[in-house]
Amino acid sequence: MTDPLAPLLDLPGVPEAADAAREAVFQVHRHRVNLRGWATTAAEASVRAARASAAIDGGATAIPSDGAVTDPVLAGSLRVAEALGAVFPTWRRAPLQALARLHVLAAADLDADPGRPRPVPGVTERLDLLAHLVTGGTSVPGALLVAVVHGELMTLSPFATANGVVARAASRLTSMATGLDPKSLGVPEVMCLRRGNDYTAALHAFSTGDPDGVRQWLLFYCEALESGAREARSIADAATP
């Protein structure tokens, strides 16, 4: 069967960007702290990612000292982050079930009927195609599949609320599943937040389906993965005894 994402490798600069992202993330896994103490650094990365993801969607970033988060977007993002490890096995075999679970967690305080995709023509079909890609329907580099999952979910907006938090969480799961970032150490969400206008523009370009627009998004997200690896290195450096 023809790989539907194979044409991405013909876009100028895209294979090189994917290789650079992969190498950056690989090197952070080789950091001395991450060889044995990765659970601690991964936990910090998870919280940073959740806070950045919430902020992108207009949520709060501060976590009260008593841990009682009242902002619904941040609360949902933190719930999603905490559950990724448990959701991961489902993502690998039944990604649509995993997406529903992520939305239940993300939108518990925002949506009266969380977990159900919008009844809009085309949504179910595109989600099915995405699930096919995630479960082995493509052999493109992990960085590209991660970017496609992220971009497609943002473009499709399959749920009534919390699509951003769900899309960014799904991209983290894809990074783990493809072996790009198996310990989930990277924090690409931080660059997406800091360069919000570029992030929005690149997503819009991807949504057009035009090859140049798709290329713009892939290059942006590969850069975000590299930036996320630098963020991960700073976390590991801070944890160095």
Disulfide bonds with the S-S distance in Angstrom:
none
